Amino acid sequence: MKINRSTATFAWRRRAIVALALAALWQPALFAETGGGERPPADVDGQRIINADDEPGNWMSTGRTYDEQRYSPLDDIDAENVGELGLAWQYKLDVDRGVEATPIVVDGVMYTTGAYSIVYAFDAASGELLWKHDPKVDRTQAANFCCGVINRGVAVWKGKVFLGTLDGRMVAIDAETGDEAWSVDTIIDHDRSYGITGAPRIVKDKVIIGNSGAEFGVRGYITAYDTETGDQAWRFFTVPGDPAEPQENEALEMAAKTWHGDAWIEQGGGGTAWDSMAYDPDLNLLYVGVGNGSMWNYKARSDAKGDNLFLSSIVAINPDNGEYVWHYQTTPGDAWDFTATQHMILADLEINGEQRDVIMQAPKNGFFYVLDRETGKIISAENYVPVNWAEKIDLETGRPVFTDHAKYWEQDEPVLVKPGFWGGHNWHPMSYNPNSGLVYIPKHEFEVTYKDVSDPEWTSQKGFYQLGTEAAAMSDDAEEMQAWADRWTGGLLAWDPVKQEKVWEVPHKTIFNGGTLSTAGNLVFQGTADGRVVAYRATDGEKLWESPANSGVMAGPVTYMADGQQHVTFMVGWGGAFSTFAGGQSKNAGVRPYAQVLTFKVGGDETLAEPDFPPLAKPEPPEQTASAADIKAGKDLMNANCSQCHGMNAASGDVTPDLRRLSAETHEQFAAIVMGARLNKGMPSYAGVLDPEEIEKIHAYVIKRANDLLDENYGGEPASN
């Protein structure tokens, strides 16, 4: 989509001139070098990111700086005046699905993304849309990707905007026009459910991206491409290939010795690098967080033997050539989806009287790690949420001391594990404030059951969860489902990484609250799952400001300067894994999807637009004619094939259609819809995947759940949100 080009060009030039004039106050040499002229859009390189503190009014990389601290030196907004924040501008995004992007702001222009990898460029002061780029992701394939149709943002470099699309392309976009400059397919096997949800990182003219899909059975890798041409520079596989064939490098030869049996070869092994990266320019090390195994079940994947490198690891790589340097594995032989893809932060800390260059991470497994970032050697690790899968991390070996309790593959009954598969902390970025010395973590207290599945069947079907365990299984009873929801709580946790202890905490009613931003104004900003944007005092957690946001907020906010004022932007929109897969439990958030950009400044006087949500439909199920056995079979088929979009036990979080609320007409068309009659509306076809008898059983279960909802809501009255 192209906007009025003369208006758009004038807008970014005007903002660029203002931004450059302000930059002159912070960096006179820069202004002199450019002769007072304007910069072209997205004119960012490595030196500029390294020197980001010299122009704090910009946010030029995902974490603002290569160290990914998500800390801003701006302090015009501080603990004294933050209560005067008002809405400066708002923009309604095209698709009301989950919004997870961190905006990039450079010289007065904001670049960000919404659902289906759509890119937007805004005038950062006014919110005027300069251009929009839709990469045309095939929406009929949405069910093949984990987790939701989300995107976590772009990178910018030397006049281009770089996007990883949900369907696996790396796209370079002209930053002035919004037109495609080049595009390359990053996927090695389109018969498997690979996708991209993470934001790219750029180092030394190489744009670097990983992928997602380990739940479905893939082999993970990250790839670097030349930013000018799109040519592949290098590729690093995060798990070994078939041991009968030569491995790609010596690191994978080492890793292959930690895998056993042969099931993992067909399963792919997993280990996707779907989110976090960080870079140390002094050491010239790129740090990559690696995900879970395919399958989850350690016994089904690797005969319950070996560490299965590089699953659940931080891997340090030379970004010049993609060569392995070191690794640290947070969860050897991971069996619980304890990824190490969570946000990593580089910092310089004084520990025991010694200055240490460290990398910090709070991965899913519930322990907060501080590592030496040159060697990967562990310095300290303590649990930041309750855990029962390990007693502690042994600092001599660097390994967890596992409990027998959590080894569900050795037991017949379901096992309750803390934390569960969404972790003590998920993708939602944390931040570090060097003034307070604290890390601000969007934490979860989340527990689920795991049950071993004996000899799980492998299928090559795309979009089919290949877990090898029954995870979070629960009955259809509304009270039981609500009890689980009430046990899944969140919070904003201020953590001292030196003392490895909590300093303060603010509780939240559910999980999947937003990422955090800390500033020199002694502030921490965070959005919440229940639809608020909030500022807290960084030192003690006192709430200083709050505003409604119309929908759940999951993304990390940013701050920047525009027209001489500090602004704070929140990307808003409920969706993603929690509200789709566990829709019934996500209802504690009390929100519906409404995708938008909200930007605040002191004295802002814009009125927040109110969404006009349609009422939730009353169920209209036909008469139930199926047997109890067929309904039970339908539940299993539903959860295996449909839950990633429509929720466990057919309970939606209202992000996608709630199958319990289908109209009588839609029930009549149920089989046709499953077979592809609504491809034009994004509903994939299951022709060739499910046979007519299986579809009939799923429908029987949906009818049962519709009747359950009628019973739960006072004799058939429609449920209220």
N, C-alpha and C positions, 0 to 999 in steps of 0.2 A: 504494500500500500504506500502510495506517495502522497504527501501533503503538499499544499501550495509551496513550491520550491523557493520562490523568492522570499516568502514570509519566513520559511524555515531557515533558509540560509542567513537572512538578516538576523533572526533570533539568535542563532548560535554564535554568529560573529559579534553581535552586541554583547552577549554574555561572556564570550571569550575575552573581549577587550576589558570588560569590568573585572573578570577573574584575573587577567594578567596584571591589571593595575594593582589589584589587591595583593597578588603574588609578589609584586615589586616591594611591598612593605615587608614581606617575609624573606625575599630572596633577591636583593638588588642586582646581583650578578646575572641572574637569569634574564631580568628585564633588559639589562644592558646588552647581553648577547643577542637578543632578538631585535635590538634596535627599537624597542617599544612597539613592535608590530604584533599582529595577532597570530596565535597558533592555529594550525589546521585542527579539525576535530580529532579527538582520540589520539593526540600526538604524545604517546607514552612509550618509554623504553625502559630498560632495566635500570639505568642510572637514575632516572626520574623516580622510579619506585623505591630504590635504595635510599634516595634523599627525600622521601615523602614527608618527613617532618619539617622540611624547609618550606613546604607549601601545604599546610594542614587543612586548607579550605577544600582540597580535593579528596576523593576516595578512589584511588586509581587501580586497586586490585581487590580481589574478593575479601581478604582480611585487612584491607587498607595498605598493609606493608607485607613484605615477603615473610616476616615472622608470624603473620596471622594473629596478632594480638587483639585485633578489633578494638583498639584503644585510640581515641582521638585527642590530640593536644588542644583542641578548641575548648575555650572556657567562657565564651560570651554568655552561653546559657550555663548557669551554675545553680547551686543549691539555694541561692537567695532569690533568683528570679524565675526558676523553672515553672513555678505555679502560674506564671503569666503566659505560658505557651497557649497558642490558639492555632486553629487550622489555617494554613497558608494556601494550600491548594489540594485538590483531590482529582483522581482520574479513575473512571470505571473501566476495568479490563474486559476483554472480549468474552472470556469463558469463565464461568463460575465453578471452578474446581480449585484444588489446592494450589497455594502460592508459596514458594519456598525460596525465591531468589533474593540474593544480596545485590542491591543496585551498585553500579559503578558511576561515579560522578567525576567528570574531568572538564575543567575550564567552562563551567556553566551548563554542561549538558549531562543528563542522566540517561544511562543505558540499563535496561532491566528486562526481565522476561516474565511471562505468565504461563498458563497451562498450554500444552501442546507445543512448547518451545517457541512461542511467538515472542519476538523482540520488539521493544518499544524504545524510542529515543524522545526525551522530553527536554524542554527548556527547564532547567533546574530551579529557576526562580519563580516561574509562573505556572508550570505544569502544562504548558502548551505542547501538544504532540507535534514533533518535528518529522518523524517518519515511523513506520511500522513495517516489520519484516515477518511474514508468515512463511515458514519453511515447508508448509503443506504436509505435515505428518499425517499418514493415513489413519484416520480415527477409527476405522473398523478393526485395527490391530491393537487397540489400547489394552485389551485383556492379556496380551502377550508380554507385558512389561510390568516390572515391580518398581515402585509401589504407588500407583496413581499416575496421572499424565502430567507430572510436575517437572519443573526445571529449576536449578539453583543459581542460575545467572550466567553472565558472559564474562569474557576478558577483553581488554582493548590493548592495541599495540600498533603504533606507527600508522595511524589512520584507518585501522580496520577494527571491527568488532567480531569476536570469535564465539561461536555457539556450538555446543554439542546437542544434537537433536535427540528426541526420545527414540527415534528409529535408528540411531547409530551413526549419523553423519557428523562430520566436523565441517562447519560452514564459516567462511570468512565473508564479512559484510562490509561494504564501503561505509565508513562512519558518517560521511556527509550526506549520501543519497539514500542509504538503506538498501541498496541493490547488492545482489550476491556478487562477490569477487571470485571466489572459487568454492568448491565443495568436494569432499572426499568421503567415501564409505569406509568407516573404521571397523566394520564387523567382519570377522573371519569365517563365520558360518551362519547363514540366514535360516538354516533349519533349526536353530536353537534360539532361545528367547533372550538374546542380548538386547540391551538398550543403553541409553545415556541419560542420566538425570543430574549429574554433577556439573559444577562450573569448571571450565578449563583454567589452567595456570600457564603462564608464559615465562620462559627463562631463555635468555640468549637467542632470541629469534626462533625459538621452538615453542609451539603451542602443544600442551601435554594434556591428554585426556584418558580416563579409564572407562569403565562400563559397569553395568549392573546385570543381574539375572541369575545369581548363584542359586536362588531358591528353585529355579527351573532346570538347572543342570547345564552349566557352561564351564569353560576354562577361562579364568580371568587373565587380563593383561592390561598394560598401559602403553600408549603409543605417543611418540613425539613427531610433529609435522613442521616443516618449514613454514614460517608465517607468511612468506611472500608467495610461495608457489604451491603449497599444499603437499609437497613431496614428503614421503615418510623418511624421517631421520633415524629412528630406532624404535624397537618394540621390546618390552620386558614382560615375559610371562610370569605370573605370580605363583603358579603351581606347575609341576612338571607335566610333560606330555607322556605318551605311551612309552614305558621303559624299554619296549622292544625296538624303539627307534632312537636315534641319537638325540640327546637333549640340545636345546639351543645354546646353552652356555654352561660353564662350570658350576655356577650357583645352582642351576636346576639339576645338575648331576648330583650335587650334595642333597638337594631337597628330595629327589626321587628316592633316596635311601630311607626317608622318613615315612614313606607310604607303603602299605601292605595289601596283599590280595590284588585282584584285578577289577573289582566292581567300579572303583573310582575312575578307571580309564573311560568306560562308557558314560559314566555320570558326568564327567568333565572335571571333577575336582573342586570347582568353585573358585573362591579366592578373588572375587571381583573387587577392583579398586574404584568404588562408586562415588566417593566424595572427597575426603580430606587429603590435602597436600600442603607442604610448607617448604621453604627454600632458604638455605643459609649461603649468601654470596661469598662470605669469607672462606668457608670450608668447601664451597662449591658442591653442596650436597642437596639433593632433592629428597624429601621425606614423603613416603606414600603409605597411606593406611590401607590395609588389605582386609577383605571381608571373610565371610563364613564358608563352610564347605558344602559341596554337593555330593551326597545328601547331607542333611544335618546329622543323622544317626551315625555315630562313630563306628559302631560295629558293622552296619550295612555299607559304610563307605570304605573302611580300611581295616576290617577285622578287629576293631578296637585296639589297634597297635600303631605306635609311631606318633611323632609330633605333627605330621602332615604339613610341612612347610610349603608355602609361607602363609598359610591360613592365619587369620587373626593376628597379624604382625604389623609392626612398623618396619618398613624396608627403606634403607638409605641407598640412593642411586646417584651415580655421576650423570648429571643432566647433559653433558657433552656427548655421551655415547650410549647411555642407558645401561652401563655396567653396574653390577651389584657391588656395594661397599660393605654394608653390615645389615643385620636385622635384629629385632627384638620381638619375640613372640609373647603376646599377652595371655593367650589361652591355648596351650599346646593341645592338639587333638580335639579342637573345639567341637562340641556336640549340641550346643544350645543357641546357635546363631549369635555368639558373642563376637561380633565384628570389632576390628580395630580401625574402622573407617571413620571414626568420630574425629572431631576437630582437634588438630594438633597446634600447639603454641610454642614458639621459641622465645626464650627469655634468658636473662643473665641474673642469677640469684646468688646471694651470699648464704652458703650452707656450711655450718660448723666453722665459721670464720674464714671460709675459702670462697672465692668467686668462681662460680660454675656456669658454664654455658650449657643450657639444658633444653630438652624438648619435653613438653608436658602433654598428657592426654588423660581424659576420663572416658575410656571406652565402655562399651555396653556391659562388660563383665562386673562392673561395680567398684573397681579399684582405680585410684588416682595414681598415675605413674609419673615419676620424675627420672629422666634418663640423661646421661651425658650425651650430647648430640653429636660429638665427634666420634665416639666409639660405640654408642648404643648400650653401654654398661648401665645397669640399674643403680640409681642412687637411693630412691625410696619408693614405697608403694603402700597405701592404706585404703581401706574401703571407705567410700564416700556415701554409700547407701547400704542397707542391710544385704548381706550375702550369705548363702548357705551351701554354695557349690565348692567353696574353698575355705580353708581355715585362715590362710594368710598367704602372702607372697614371701617366699624364702629369699632374703637379700643375698645370701651366699651363692645360690644357684640361679637366682632370677626367676624361678619357676613357682607356680602356685602349688600349695599343699592341698590336693583335692580331697573332698569328703566322699565317702562311699555313697552317701545318701543321694547325691545328684546323678549317679550313674544309672540312668533309667534303662539303658540297654542291658543291664544285668538283673532287672527286676520285672516282675509280672504285672504289678499294679502301677497306676499313674503316680508320678513323683512331683511334688511341689518344689519349684526351683526359684530362688531369689538371687538376682533379678531374672525376669523372663526375657523372651527373645527381643523385646523392644528396649531392653537394657535399663541400666541406671541413668544413662544419658544416650541420646540417639544423635541424629545428624544436626540437630539444632545447635548453632555455634555458641560456644562459650567465649568469654573475653577475659583479658588480663589487664589490670590497671597497675602500672609500675609505681604509682604514688601510694596507693593503699597496700600494694603487695598481694592483692587478692585475685583469685580466679572466680568468675561468676558463671555458675553452671546451671543450665536448665535441667534439673534432675528429675528422675522418675523414681517412685517406689512402686514397682511393678513385679508381680509374681504370677506364674502360670504353671500348669501341670504339663509334663511330658510323659508319654507312654510309648514304650517300645513297640514297633511293628515288626513282627517276625518275617524275614525274607520279603521285604517290600519290593513290589514289582516296579521295574523301571519302564518308563514309556518315553518315546521320543516326541510326544505331543507338546507343542508349544503352549506356554501359558499354564502348564500343569505343575502344581507344587510337588517337588521331588524331595520330601523331607525325611521319610523313613520313620516318622514319629507322629503320634497324635498329640499335637500341641494346642493347649488352651481349649481342649474339648469340654463342652458343657451342655447341659440339658436345655430344653426349650422353656423351662419354667421361668417365668418373668422375674420372680423374686430371686432366684438363684443368679440369673444374669445380672440383675441390679446389684446383688451383693458383690459380684466380681467387679463391677464398675466402681463401686464405692471403695474397693481395696486398691484401685489403681489411681494413685494421687501423684501430683507433681509439686514442684517448688523451685524457687530461685535460691540457690545455695552459694554463699560466699565462702570460699575455701582458701586456707592459707597453705600454699604449696611447700613452704619451708618446714613449718611445724606439722604439716599433714593433718590438719584438723579444721572442723567447721568453726567459722567466726560468727556468722548469723545466717538466718534462713527465713524466707517468706513462703508460706504454704500456698499451693494452688489446688483447686478442686479436682483436677484430672491431669493426665499426661499430655505430651505434645504441645507444651507451651513454647513461646517464641525464643529465638536466640537472643543473645545479649550484646549490648554496646556499652563500653565504659569510657568516660571522658575526663579531661583535666578539670572539669567543673565539679568534681567529686560526685558524679552521677553515674547511675546504671539505668539504662533503658531496656525495657522488655515488653513485648506483647504477650497476651495470654490466650489460651485456648477458649476461654469463655468470653472473648470479644472485647478486650480492653487493651489500651496502650498506657504504660505506666513508667514513671521515673522514681527511682529510689536514691537515697543518699548512699554513696558507695561505701562509706566507712561503717555504717551501722544498720542499713537496710530500711530506714524510715521512709515511708511512702510520702513523696512530695508533690506528685501531680498524677492525674489520671484522666483519660478521655475515652469515650466509647469508640468502637471501631467497626461496628455492624456485623462482624464475623470473627471467627477464630483467627489468631495471629500466630504463625509458626516461624516465619523467617526472621533473620537477624536484621535489626535496623542499622542505618548509617547516618552520619552527620557531615555537613559540608557548609561552605560559605556561598551565598548568592546575593547579589545586590547589597553587599556589605553587612549581611545578617547571617547568623548561624541558623541552619535549618536541620530538622531531624525527620527522616523518612522511614515509614513502616510499610512494608508490603503485606497486604491483608488478604486472607482467603483460606477458608477451612477446607480440608481435603487431605489427600495423601493416605498413607498406609493405615493409620489408626481408624479414621472415620469411614473408611471403605471396608476393610477386613473385619474390624470389630465395631461395626456401626451401632449395635445395641448398647455397647459399653461406652461409646463416645458421646452418648446423649447427655451425660453429665455436664458436658461443655455448654449445652443449651444454645447452640448456634446453628446456623445454616450457611452454606457456601455463598459468599458474595465477594468477588475478587476486585480489589481496588488498590490504588496507591494513595496513602495519606501522608502529607508533609506539613510539619508544624514549625512555627517560629514565634518568638516573643511578640505579642501584639497581633497575631494572626486573627482575622475576624470572619473567615469563610464559615458558612453553615454546613455542617455535615449532612449530606444527602441521606435520606432514609430509604432503605430498600423496601420494595413492595413484594414481599414474599407471598406466593399463592398459598391457600390453605392446604393442609395435608389431606389427601383423599381418603374417604371412608372405604374400607375393603368391600369388594363385591364378589366374594368367591362363589363358584358353582357348588353344587352338591358333591360331597365327598363320596366316592365310590370305591376307592382303593383299599386294599387290605393293609393291616398294620405292618406286615413284612415289606410291602411295596413302599409304604411311606418311610420306613426306616432306611430302605435302600436308597430312596430318593434323597433323604437327608445326607447320606454319605456322598452321593453323586453331586449334590448341590454344593457341599463344602469343598469337594475336590475340584470342581470345575467353575463354580460361579462366585465363590466367596470373596475372591480378590477384588471384585467390583461391587457385589450386592450384599456382602457381609456374611459372617458366620451365622448359621441357622436362619438364613434369609432375613436377618434384621439389619436394615440399612441405617446409615448415619445421615441419610437425606442428601448425600453428595451425588449419588447415583440413584436411579429409581428403586424404591422399596417394593420388592416383589409381593409383600403382604398386602399392599394397597392397590393392586391391579384392578382395573375396571372389569365389568362383565365382558365387555367387548374384547379387551386385551386377553382375558382368560381364553376366549374362543380362538384367538389367534396365537396362543402360546407356542404351540409346536412350530408353526410357520416362522415366528419371530426367532426362535432358537436356531432354526435352519437357515436364517439369513434374510428374512423379510424386512428387517430394519437396519440393513447395512448403512443406509444413507443417514441414519441417526446415531451411528457409532456403535451399534450392537453387533458384535462379531457373529459370524456364522459358525455353528458347531456341526455342520454337515460333514460327515466322515469322521467325526470325533465321537458323537453320541448317536446311538441308534434310536428309532422311534420308541421302543419299549423303555429305554433309559430316560428319554425326554418325558414320557408319560409318568414315570416314577418321580422325577424331579417336580413335575407339575402337581402331582398328588401331595408332595411335601409342602409346596408353596400354598396349596389350598388349606392344608392343615394349619400352617402358620398364619394365614389370613384369618381363619376362624379363631386361633389363639388371640390374635390382636383384637378381634371383635369382643371376645370374652373379657380381655384385660381392660378394655375401655368402656366399661359401663353399658353393657348390652348393645354394643355396636356403634357407639358414638365415635366420631373421628378423633384420633389422638391429637393432642395439642403439642406444639413444640416446646 
